[in-house]
Amino acid sequence: MDEKAPKWLYKTAKVEVVDKKMKAFLILKNADPENSIPLSKEYLKDIITTTGIKIGIKDDVINEILEGKISEDRILVAEGNYPKPGSDARMEFYFKTEKSLKPQTQEDGHIDYKEVNMVESVAKDTPLAKKIIATVGTPGKDLFGNDIPGLFGKDLQFTAGQGIFRDPEENTLFKASIDGIIYYDSKAHNLEVQKLFVVPESVDYSTGNLHVKSSVDIKQHIKAGFSVETPYNIDVKGGIEHAIVICGGILTVKEGINGDGKSLITVGGDIHSGYISNQVIKCGGKVHVSFEMRNSIIECDDEVIVIKNSGVIIGGKITATNKVTSPIIGNDYGVNTEIEVGVVLKHKEKFMKKQVEKNEIERQVEELKKQISYIAQKPDNNAKTMQLMNYKEVWGKNTALLIKIKNDLKDIETAYYAVENPAVYATGKVFPGTVIKIKDKQFEVKEVLTHVMFHLVNGEIEHSNIK
Protein backbone atom coordinates (compact mmCIF):
# COMPACT_ATOMS: atom_id res chain seq x y z
CA MET A 1 0.00 0.00 0.00
CA ASP A 2 1.22 3.52 -0.85
CA GLU A 3 0.99 5.46 2.45
CA LYS A 4 1.44 8.81 0.69
CA ALA A 5 -1.52 8.45 -1.70
CA PRO A 6 -4.75 10.29 -0.71
CA LYS A 7 -7.66 8.03 0.21
CA TRP A 8 -9.85 9.22 -2.72
CA LEU A 9 -7.43 7.62 -5.20
CA TYR A 10 -8.26 4.09 -4.06
CA LYS A 11 -10.97 3.27 -6.58
CA THR A 12 -11.75 0.76 -9.28
CA ALA A 13 -12.31 2.20 -12.76
CA LYS A 14 -14.01 1.14 -15.97
CA VAL A 15 -15.02 2.90 -19.20
CA GLU A 16 -18.53 3.29 -20.61
CA VAL A 17 -18.89 4.43 -24.26
CA VAL A 18 -22.23 6.01 -25.21
CA ASP A 19 -23.91 8.42 -27.65
CA LYS A 20 -23.03 6.47 -30.79
CA LYS A 21 -19.35 6.22 -29.82
CA MET A 22 -19.09 9.97 -29.26
CA LYS A 23 -18.72 10.05 -25.46
CA ALA A 24 -16.80 8.00 -22.92
CA PHE A 25 -17.49 8.07 -19.19
CA LEU A 26 -15.18 6.84 -16.45
CA ILE A 27 -17.11 4.82 -13.87
CA LEU A 28 -15.37 4.91 -10.47
CA LYS A 29 -16.10 2.86 -7.33
CA ASN A 30 -14.42 3.00 -3.95
CA ALA A 31 -11.86 0.25 -3.28
CA ASP A 32 -10.15 -1.13 -0.15
CA PRO A 33 -6.83 0.75 0.37
CA GLU A 34 -5.36 -2.43 1.94
CA ASN A 35 -5.84 -4.55 -1.16
CA SER A 36 -5.53 -2.13 -4.09
CA ILE A 37 -3.20 0.40 -5.62
CA PRO A 38 -4.09 4.12 -6.05
CA LEU A 39 -5.25 5.57 -9.34
CA SER A 40 -2.61 7.12 -11.56
CA LYS A 41 -2.66 9.05 -14.81
CA GLU A 42 -0.93 6.21 -16.66
CA TYR A 43 -3.44 3.67 -15.34
CA LEU A 44 -6.51 5.77 -16.24
CA LYS A 45 -5.25 6.57 -19.74
CA ASP A 46 -4.37 2.91 -20.22
CA ILE A 47 -7.88 1.63 -19.42
CA ILE A 48 -9.32 4.34 -21.71
CA THR A 49 -7.07 3.54 -24.68
CA THR A 50 -7.44 -0.23 -24.29
CA THR A 51 -11.11 0.20 -25.22
CA GLY A 52 -9.91 1.45 -28.62
CA ILE A 53 -10.47 5.16 -27.98
CA LYS A 54 -8.04 7.20 -30.08
CA ILE A 55 -9.17 10.83 -29.90
CA GLY A 56 -10.83 13.29 -27.57
CA ILE A 57 -9.30 12.16 -24.27
CA LYS A 58 -9.67 14.95 -21.70
CA ASP A 59 -6.29 15.11 -19.92
CA ASP A 60 -7.40 18.06 -17.83
CA VAL A 61 -10.34 16.05 -16.45
CA ILE A 62 -8.04 13.14 -15.59
CA ASN A 63 -5.75 15.55 -13.73
CA GLU A 64 -8.70 16.97 -11.78
CA ILE A 65 -9.76 13.44 -10.78
CA LEU A 66 -6.29 12.70 -9.45
CA GLU A 67 -6.18 16.05 -7.62
CA GLY A 68 -9.48 15.33 -5.89
CA LYS A 69 -11.30 18.22 -7.60
CA ILE A 70 -13.92 15.91 -9.09
CA SER A 71 -15.82 13.63 -6.75
CA GLU A 72 -18.52 12.25 -9.05
CA ASP A 73 -18.71 8.52 -9.77
CA ARG A 74 -19.50 8.97 -13.50
CA ILE A 75 -17.22 11.42 -15.31
CA LEU A 76 -16.99 12.42 -18.99
CA VAL A 77 -13.32 11.75 -19.90
CA ALA A 78 -13.39 11.62 -23.70
CA GLU A 79 -15.53 13.17 -26.43
CA GLY A 80 -15.41 12.85 -30.20
CA ASN A 81 -15.55 15.65 -32.72
CA TYR A 82 -19.20 16.18 -33.57
CA PRO A 83 -20.04 16.99 -37.18
CA LYS A 84 -21.12 20.58 -37.82
CA PRO A 85 -24.24 21.59 -39.76
CA GLY A 86 -23.85 23.57 -42.95
CA SER A 87 -25.61 26.78 -43.93
CA ASP A 88 -29.42 26.73 -43.95
CA ALA A 89 -31.29 27.11 -47.20
CA ARG A 90 -32.50 30.65 -47.88
CA MET A 91 -34.27 32.68 -50.52
CA GLU A 92 -32.67 35.52 -52.45
CA PHE A 93 -35.29 37.94 -53.76
CA TYR A 94 -35.00 40.41 -56.63
CA PHE A 95 -37.84 42.62 -55.40
CA LYS A 96 -38.72 44.41 -52.16
CA THR A 97 -40.37 41.97 -49.77
CA GLU A 98 -41.03 44.61 -47.08
CA LYS A 99 -44.10 46.61 -48.05
CA SER A 100 -44.76 48.50 -44.81
CA LEU A 101 -43.74 52.07 -44.22
CA LYS A 102 -40.88 52.31 -41.75
CA PRO A 103 -40.64 55.61 -39.84
CA GLN A 104 -37.18 57.17 -39.69
CA THR A 105 -36.17 59.42 -36.77
CA GLN A 106 -34.15 62.48 -37.82
CA GLU A 107 -31.44 64.17 -35.77
CA ASP A 108 -33.91 66.77 -34.47
CA GLY A 109 -36.26 64.02 -33.26
CA HIS A 110 -38.75 64.53 -36.11
CA ILE A 111 -40.32 61.31 -37.43
CA ASP A 112 -40.27 61.21 -41.23
CA TYR A 113 -42.76 58.91 -42.99
CA LYS A 114 -41.83 58.47 -46.64
CA GLU A 115 -44.25 57.51 -49.35
CA VAL A 116 -43.59 54.15 -51.02
CA ASN A 117 -45.23 52.24 -53.83
CA MET A 118 -47.19 49.47 -52.12
CA VAL A 119 -47.92 47.54 -55.34
CA GLU A 120 -45.05 46.20 -57.45
CA SER A 121 -45.73 45.19 -61.04
CA VAL A 122 -43.59 42.71 -62.95
CA ALA A 123 -43.22 41.67 -66.59
CA LYS A 124 -43.35 38.09 -67.86
CA ASP A 125 -40.06 36.13 -67.59
CA THR A 126 -38.61 38.51 -64.97
CA PRO A 127 -36.43 36.69 -62.39
CA LEU A 128 -38.05 37.08 -58.97
CA ALA A 129 -36.29 34.76 -56.55
CA LYS A 130 -33.53 32.21 -56.25
CA LYS A 131 -33.29 29.43 -53.69
CA ILE A 132 -29.85 29.07 -52.15
CA ILE A 133 -29.55 25.38 -51.32
CA ALA A 134 -28.51 24.21 -47.86
CA THR A 135 -24.86 23.16 -47.66
CA VAL A 136 -23.06 20.29 -45.91
CA GLY A 137 -21.14 21.19 -42.77
CA THR A 138 -17.77 20.09 -41.42
CA PRO A 139 -17.36 16.30 -40.87
CA GLY A 140 -16.47 14.87 -37.46
CA LYS A 141 -14.85 11.80 -35.93
CA ASP A 142 -16.03 9.42 -33.24
CA LEU A 143 -13.82 8.34 -30.31
CA PHE A 144 -12.35 5.51 -32.38
CA GLY A 145 -11.26 7.78 -35.21
CA ASN A 146 -14.06 6.87 -37.61
CA ASP A 147 -15.18 9.66 -39.93
CA ILE A 148 -18.71 11.08 -39.54
CA PRO A 149 -20.18 13.01 -42.47
CA GLY A 150 -21.06 16.67 -42.00
CA LEU A 151 -24.69 17.63 -41.50
CA PHE A 152 -26.87 19.44 -44.00
CA GLY A 153 -28.29 22.82 -42.95
CA LYS A 154 -32.05 23.19 -42.60
CA ASP A 155 -34.09 23.20 -45.76
CA LEU A 156 -36.63 25.95 -46.49
CA GLN A 157 -40.10 25.10 -47.73
CA PHE A 158 -40.83 27.60 -50.48
CA THR A 159 -43.98 27.54 -52.60
CA ALA A 160 -44.08 28.88 -56.13
CA GLY A 161 -47.76 29.72 -56.65
CA GLN A 162 -49.74 30.97 -59.60
CA GLY A 163 -47.87 33.06 -62.14
CA ILE A 164 -44.46 31.56 -61.22
CA PHE A 165 -42.27 29.00 -63.03
CA ARG A 166 -38.81 27.49 -62.55
CA ASP A 167 -36.15 28.36 -65.07
CA PRO A 168 -35.60 25.13 -67.09
CA GLU A 169 -31.84 25.75 -67.19
CA GLU A 170 -31.51 26.72 -63.52
CA ASN A 171 -33.91 24.78 -61.32
CA THR A 172 -33.50 27.04 -58.27
CA LEU A 173 -34.39 30.26 -60.14
CA PHE A 174 -38.05 31.37 -60.10
CA LYS A 175 -39.50 33.70 -62.76
CA ALA A 176 -42.81 35.37 -63.56
CA SER A 177 -44.90 33.44 -66.07
CA ILE A 178 -47.27 36.35 -66.67
CA ASP A 179 -47.40 40.14 -66.49
CA GLY A 180 -48.95 41.02 -63.15
CA ILE A 181 -48.58 42.05 -59.51
CA ILE A 182 -46.08 40.42 -57.12
CA TYR A 183 -47.64 38.94 -54.01
CA TYR A 184 -45.32 37.41 -51.39
CA ASP A 185 -46.48 35.88 -48.09
CA SER A 186 -43.39 35.91 -45.87
CA LYS A 187 -45.03 33.73 -43.22
CA ALA A 188 -46.01 30.93 -45.59
CA HIS A 189 -43.00 31.52 -47.93
CA ASN A 190 -45.40 31.67 -50.85
CA LEU A 191 -44.67 33.72 -53.99
CA GLU A 192 -47.24 34.51 -56.67
CA VAL A 193 -47.73 36.84 -59.60
CA GLN A 194 -51.38 37.80 -59.80
CA LYS A 195 -53.33 39.20 -62.68
CA LEU A 196 -54.50 42.64 -61.64
CA PHE A 197 -58.27 43.18 -61.69
CA VAL A 198 -58.84 46.80 -62.73
CA VAL A 199 -62.09 48.69 -62.06
CA PRO A 200 -61.92 51.68 -64.43
CA GLU A 201 -64.34 53.80 -62.37
CA SER A 202 -66.14 52.98 -59.08
CA VAL A 203 -67.48 49.83 -57.46
CA ASP A 204 -71.21 50.59 -57.70
CA TYR A 205 -74.26 49.38 -59.58
CA SER A 206 -72.19 49.16 -62.75
CA THR A 207 -69.99 46.46 -61.23
CA GLY A 208 -71.96 45.01 -58.34
CA ASN A 209 -70.12 43.47 -55.40
CA LEU A 210 -66.64 42.13 -56.23
CA HIS A 211 -65.40 38.73 -55.07
CA VAL A 212 -62.16 38.05 -56.93
CA LYS A 213 -58.97 35.98 -56.55
CA SER A 214 -56.54 38.69 -57.61
CA SER A 215 -55.32 42.09 -56.54
CA VAL A 216 -57.81 44.86 -57.28
CA ASP A 217 -57.09 48.36 -58.63
CA ILE A 218 -60.11 50.67 -58.26
CA LYS A 219 -59.67 53.94 -60.14
CA GLN A 220 -62.36 55.85 -58.21
CA HIS A 221 -64.42 54.80 -55.15
CA ILE A 222 -66.12 51.90 -53.41
CA LYS A 223 -69.65 53.24 -53.09
CA ALA A 224 -72.00 52.88 -50.12
CA GLY A 225 -73.67 49.50 -49.69
CA PHE A 226 -71.24 47.59 -51.92
CA SER A 227 -68.53 45.11 -50.97
CA VAL A 228 -65.12 44.05 -52.26
CA GLU A 229 -63.50 40.78 -51.22
CA THR A 230 -60.12 39.36 -52.25
CA PRO A 231 -57.34 37.37 -50.54
CA TYR A 232 -54.83 39.82 -52.06
CA ASN A 233 -54.23 43.60 -52.25
CA ILE A 234 -56.77 46.37 -52.88
CA ASP A 235 -55.73 49.79 -54.16
CA VAL A 236 -58.47 52.45 -54.12
CA LYS A 237 -57.57 55.69 -55.90
CA GLY A 238 -60.58 57.48 -54.41
CA GLY A 239 -62.35 56.64 -51.14
CA ILE A 240 -64.46 54.01 -49.40
CA GLU A 241 -68.00 55.05 -48.43
CA HIS A 242 -70.02 52.89 -45.99
CA ALA A 243 -68.83 49.70 -47.70
CA ILE A 244 -67.78 46.22 -46.62
CA VAL A 245 -64.20 45.33 -47.52
CA ILE A 246 -62.45 41.99 -46.89
CA CYS A 247 -58.83 42.24 -47.98
CA GLY A 248 -56.30 39.48 -47.31
CA GLY A 249 -53.32 41.61 -48.34
CA ILE A 250 -52.65 45.37 -48.18
CA LEU A 251 -55.44 47.94 -48.39
CA THR A 252 -54.44 51.33 -49.84
CA VAL A 253 -57.02 54.14 -49.96
CA LYS A 254 -55.71 57.40 -51.41
CA GLU A 255 -58.49 59.67 -50.14
CA GLY A 256 -59.98 58.06 -47.05
CA ILE A 257 -62.56 55.81 -45.44
CA ASN A 258 -66.03 56.98 -44.33
CA GLY A 259 -67.99 54.40 -42.37
CA ASP A 260 -71.49 54.11 -40.95
CA GLY A 261 -70.26 52.88 -37.56
CA LYS A 262 -71.49 49.36 -38.33
CA SER A 263 -69.96 47.97 -41.53
CA LEU A 264 -66.70 46.09 -40.93
CA ILE A 265 -63.48 46.39 -42.91
CA THR A 266 -61.17 43.41 -42.39
CA VAL A 267 -57.57 43.54 -43.65
CA GLY A 268 -54.93 40.83 -43.30
CA GLY A 269 -51.95 43.08 -44.03
CA ASP A 270 -51.33 46.81 -43.62
CA ILE A 271 -53.75 49.68 -44.18
CA HIS A 272 -52.73 53.01 -45.79
CA SER A 273 -55.40 55.71 -45.91
CA GLY A 274 -55.71 59.48 -45.99
CA TYR A 275 -58.20 59.42 -43.09
CA ILE A 276 -60.59 57.05 -41.30
CA SER A 277 -63.95 58.29 -40.00
CA ASN A 278 -66.71 56.43 -38.12
CA GLN A 279 -65.42 53.06 -39.28
CA VAL A 280 -65.04 49.63 -37.65
CA ILE A 281 -61.76 47.98 -38.70
CA LYS A 282 -59.84 44.82 -37.90
CA CYS A 283 -56.29 44.85 -39.23
CA GLY A 284 -53.67 42.09 -39.13
CA GLY A 285 -50.76 44.44 -39.87
CA LYS A 286 -50.11 48.16 -39.34
CA VAL A 287 -52.51 51.05 -39.83
CA HIS A 288 -51.02 54.19 -41.45
CA VAL A 289 -53.29 57.23 -41.66
CA SER A 290 -52.14 60.54 -43.11
CA PHE A 291 -54.45 63.09 -41.43
CA GLU A 292 -57.18 61.95 -39.09
CA MET A 293 -58.86 59.05 -37.30
CA ARG A 294 -62.26 60.13 -35.99
CA ASN A 295 -64.91 58.21 -34.00
CA SER A 296 -63.63 54.85 -35.24
CA ILE A 297 -63.22 51.47 -33.60
CA ILE A 298 -59.97 49.92 -34.80
CA GLU A 299 -58.26 46.72 -33.71
CA CYS A 300 -54.74 46.28 -35.06
CA ASP A 301 -52.34 43.38 -34.52
CA ASP A 302 -49.26 45.60 -34.77
CA GLU A 303 -49.22 49.42 -34.55
CA VAL A 304 -51.29 52.46 -35.51
CA ILE A 305 -49.57 55.57 -36.90
CA VAL A 306 -50.99 59.00 -37.78
CA ILE A 307 -48.39 60.49 -40.11
CA LYS A 308 -48.79 64.22 -40.74
CA ASN A 309 -47.58 66.73 -38.14
CA SER A 310 -51.12 68.07 -37.72
CA GLY A 311 -52.64 64.56 -37.66
CA VAL A 312 -55.13 63.66 -34.93
CA ILE A 313 -57.05 60.83 -33.27
CA ILE A 314 -60.44 62.04 -31.96
CA GLY A 315 -63.11 59.86 -30.37
CA GLY A 316 -63.68 56.14 -30.69
CA LYS A 317 -61.38 53.38 -29.48
CA ILE A 318 -58.05 52.48 -31.04
CA THR A 319 -56.52 49.17 -29.98
CA ALA A 320 -53.06 48.09 -31.16
CA THR A 321 -50.91 45.25 -29.92
CA ASN A 322 -47.60 47.13 -29.85
CA LYS A 323 -47.84 50.90 -30.30
CA VAL A 324 -50.01 53.90 -31.19
CA THR A 325 -48.36 57.10 -32.47
CA SER A 326 -50.18 60.35 -33.25
CA PRO A 327 -49.26 64.05 -33.14
CA ILE A 328 -52.56 64.91 -31.40
CA ILE A 329 -54.92 62.73 -29.35
CA GLY A 330 -58.35 64.15 -28.34
CA ASN A 331 -59.34 67.82 -28.55
CA ASP A 332 -60.20 70.93 -26.49
CA TYR A 333 -63.81 69.77 -26.04
CA GLY A 334 -62.87 66.66 -24.07
CA VAL A 335 -64.25 64.16 -26.58
CA ASN A 336 -63.92 60.67 -25.10
CA THR A 337 -61.00 59.01 -26.86
CA GLU A 338 -59.67 55.61 -25.80
CA ILE A 339 -56.24 54.30 -26.79
CA GLU A 340 -55.30 50.74 -25.83
CA VAL A 341 -52.02 48.86 -26.37
CA GLY A 342 -50.36 45.75 -24.98
CA VAL A 343 -52.96 43.11 -25.85
CA VAL A 344 -52.73 40.11 -28.18
CA LEU A 345 -56.01 40.45 -30.02
CA LYS A 346 -56.33 36.82 -31.10
CA HIS A 347 -56.98 36.00 -27.42
CA LYS A 348 -59.47 38.85 -26.89
CA GLU A 349 -62.72 36.99 -27.54
CA LYS A 350 -61.72 34.08 -25.32
CA PHE A 351 -60.54 36.48 -22.59
CA MET A 352 -63.75 38.53 -22.65
CA LYS A 353 -65.96 35.43 -22.69
CA LYS A 354 -64.18 33.98 -19.67
CA GLN A 355 -64.49 37.33 -17.85
CA VAL A 356 -68.27 37.32 -18.39
CA GLU A 357 -68.43 33.70 -17.23
CA LYS A 358 -66.47 34.55 -14.06
CA ASN A 359 -68.66 37.55 -13.27
CA GLU A 360 -71.84 35.51 -13.68
CA ILE A 361 -70.63 32.70 -11.39
CA GLU A 362 -69.46 35.27 -8.83
CA ARG A 363 -72.94 36.80 -8.91
CA GLN A 364 -74.55 33.39 -8.39
CA VAL A 365 -72.20 32.53 -5.50
CA GLU A 366 -72.96 35.84 -3.80
CA GLU A 367 -76.70 35.33 -4.28
CA LEU A 368 -76.49 31.82 -2.80
CA LYS A 369 -74.63 33.18 0.23
CA LYS A 370 -77.47 35.64 0.84
CA GLN A 371 -80.08 32.87 0.49
CA ILE A 372 -78.20 30.61 2.92
CA SER A 373 -77.90 33.47 5.42
CA TYR A 374 -81.62 34.24 5.08
CA ILE A 375 -82.71 30.59 5.55
CA ALA A 376 -80.37 30.15 8.54
CA GLN A 377 -82.38 32.80 10.44
CA LYS A 378 -85.65 30.85 10.12
CA PRO A 379 -86.94 28.60 12.96
CA ASP A 380 -85.42 25.12 12.97
CA ASN A 381 -87.45 22.39 11.27
CA ASN A 382 -86.96 19.64 8.70
CA ALA A 383 -87.83 21.93 5.78
CA LYS A 384 -85.17 24.44 6.87
CA THR A 385 -82.57 21.70 7.18
CA MET A 386 -83.33 20.36 3.68
CA GLN A 387 -83.25 23.85 2.16
CA LEU A 388 -79.90 24.62 3.78
CA MET A 389 -78.42 21.32 2.56
CA ASN A 390 -79.59 21.95 -1.01
CA TYR A 391 -78.36 25.56 -1.12
CA LYS A 392 -75.01 24.68 0.44
CA GLU A 393 -74.51 21.85 -2.06
CA VAL A 394 -75.15 24.21 -5.01
CA TRP A 395 -72.98 26.88 -3.36
CA GLY A 396 -70.11 24.35 -3.00
CA LYS A 397 -70.33 23.29 -6.65
CA ASN A 398 -70.40 26.90 -7.89
CA THR A 399 -67.51 27.85 -5.63
CA ALA A 400 -65.40 24.99 -7.04
CA LEU A 401 -66.40 26.03 -10.57
CA LEU A 402 -65.44 29.64 -9.81
CA ILE A 403 -61.97 28.55 -8.68
CA LYS A 404 -61.50 26.63 -11.95
CA ILE A 405 -62.71 29.57 -14.06
CA LYS A 406 -60.33 31.95 -12.26
CA ASN A 407 -57.41 29.60 -12.93
CA ASP A 408 -58.40 29.32 -16.60
CA LEU A 409 -58.74 33.10 -16.80
CA LYS A 410 -55.28 33.55 -15.33
CA ASP A 411 -53.74 31.40 -18.10
CA ILE A 412 -55.69 33.23 -20.82
CA GLU A 413 -54.76 36.59 -19.27
CA THR A 414 -51.06 35.70 -19.43
CA ALA A 415 -51.33 35.04 -23.18
CA TYR A 416 -53.59 38.07 -23.73
CA TYR A 417 -51.06 40.47 -22.18
CA ALA A 418 -47.91 38.83 -23.60
CA VAL A 419 -46.58 42.00 -25.31
CA GLU A 420 -43.13 43.49 -24.73
CA ASN A 421 -42.79 47.26 -24.21
CA PRO A 422 -46.15 48.50 -25.51
CA ALA A 423 -46.40 52.30 -25.68
CA VAL A 424 -48.51 55.28 -26.78
CA TYR A 425 -46.80 58.33 -28.31
CA ALA A 426 -48.35 61.80 -28.58
CA THR A 427 -45.74 63.79 -30.49
CA GLY A 428 -47.86 66.95 -30.17
CA LYS A 429 -50.64 67.18 -27.56
CA VAL A 430 -52.94 64.81 -25.71
CA PHE A 431 -56.11 66.33 -24.23
CA PRO A 432 -58.31 65.60 -21.19
CA GLY A 433 -61.03 63.11 -22.05
CA THR A 434 -58.40 60.68 -23.33
CA VAL A 435 -58.08 57.31 -21.62
CA ILE A 436 -54.85 55.38 -22.07
CA LYS A 437 -54.93 51.61 -21.45
CA ILE A 438 -51.77 49.52 -21.38
CA LYS A 439 -52.35 45.83 -20.68
CA ASP A 440 -54.54 45.72 -17.54
CA LYS A 441 -53.76 49.29 -16.40
CA GLN A 442 -55.65 52.51 -17.14
CA PHE A 443 -54.68 56.21 -17.06
CA GLU A 444 -57.10 59.13 -17.50
CA VAL A 445 -55.59 62.30 -18.90
CA LYS A 446 -56.66 65.21 -16.64
CA GLU A 447 -54.64 68.02 -18.19
CA VAL A 448 -53.12 68.86 -21.56
CA LEU A 449 -49.82 67.02 -21.99
CA THR A 450 -47.25 67.84 -24.67
CA HIS A 451 -44.72 65.57 -26.41
CA VAL A 452 -45.28 62.53 -24.18
CA MET A 453 -44.87 58.79 -24.23
CA PHE A 454 -47.10 56.56 -22.10
CA HIS A 455 -45.57 53.26 -21.01
CA LEU A 456 -45.46 50.82 -18.09
CA VAL A 457 -42.98 51.39 -15.29
CA ASN A 458 -43.03 48.83 -12.48
CA GLY A 459 -46.46 47.69 -13.57
CA GLU A 460 -48.06 51.16 -13.64
CA ILE A 461 -48.69 53.61 -16.50
CA GLU A 462 -46.34 56.59 -16.48
CA HIS A 463 -45.73 59.33 -19.02
CA SER A 464 -42.43 60.97 -19.92
CA ASN A 465 -41.35 63.65 -22.36
CA ILE A 466 -40.32 62.67 -25.88
CA LYS A 467 -36.96 64.24 -26.70
Beta strands, then each sheet from edge to edge (+ up, - down):
strand 1: 11-18
strand 2: 23-30
strand 3: 74-79
strand 4: 90-93
strand 5: 104-105
strand 6: 111-112
strand 7: 121-122
strand 8: 127-132
strand 9: 140-141
strand 10: 147-148
strand 11: 159-160
strand 12: 164-167
strand 13: 170-176
strand 14: 180-185
strand 15: 190-194
strand 16: 197-199
strand 17: 210-211
strand 18: 216-218
strand 19: 227-230
strand 20: 234-236
strand 21: 240-241
strand 22: 244-247
strand 23: 251-253
strand 24: 257-258
strand 25: 264-267
strand 26: 271-277
strand 27: 280-283
strand 28: 287-300
strand 29: 303-306
strand 30: 312-320
strand 31: 323-329
strand 32: 337-341
strand 33: 423-430
strand 34: 434-438
strand 35: 441-444
strand 36: 449-457
strand 37: 460-465
sheet 1: 1+ 2- 3+
sheet 2: 4+ 8- 13+ 12-
sheet 3: 5+ 6-
sheet 4: 7+ 14- 15+ 11+
sheet 5: 9+ 10-
sheet 6: 16+ 18+ 20+ 23+ 26+ 24+ 21+
sheet 7: 16+ 18+ 20+ 23+ 26+ 28+ 27+ 25+ 22+ 19+ 17+
sheet 8: 16+ 18+ 20+ 23+ 26+ 28+ 29+ 31+ 30+ 32+ 34+ 35-
sheet 9: 16+ 18+ 20+ 23+ 26+ 28+ 29+ 31+ 33+ 36- 37+
end
